[in-house]
Amino acid sequence: MTDPTMIERVARALCAVDNKDPNEFVDTPIPREVRVSVSPRPKVPLWTRYERHSRAAIEAMREPTRAMMDAGFLANPNTEGLAPPVYAWPAMIDAALAEEG
């Protein structure tokens, strides 16, 4: 079994925030341009309905804030060079979550 993608992880979290079970199976949405109802419609996990929102949330984090950059820099266990992602990434996300607003 492979690890879920970041898009899936965020989509599942967004689903859970809405107090919904991400693993619940629901009907596949029918695009607006399709006027004919398909029966029975295939079932998909509910979290998949949050993928678009998940992608938007991740894209919004593409450019780190000053606080995130500072946290990533300070996460360096070495005195020289850049912090490895395994240290910088969690520190930067924690800084983002700590920001007001």
Stockholm file with secondary structure:
# STOCKHOLM 1.0

chainA/1-101         MTDPTMIERVARALCAVDNKDPNEFVDTPIPREVRVSVSPRPKVPLWTRYERHSRAAIEAMREPTRAMMDAGFLANPNTEGLAPPVYAWPAMIDAALAEEG
#=GR chainA/1-101 SS CCCCCHHHHHHHHHHHHTTCCTTCEEECCCCTTCCSCCSSCCEEEGGGGGHHHHHHHHHHTSSCCHHHHHHHHHTCSSSSSCCCHHHHHHHHHHHHHHSCC
#=GC SS_cons         CCCCCHHHHHHHHHHHHTTCCTTCEEECCCCTTCCSCCSSCCEEEGGGGGHHHHHHHHHHTSSCCHHHHHHHHHTCSSSSSCCCHHHHHHHHHHHHHHSCC
//
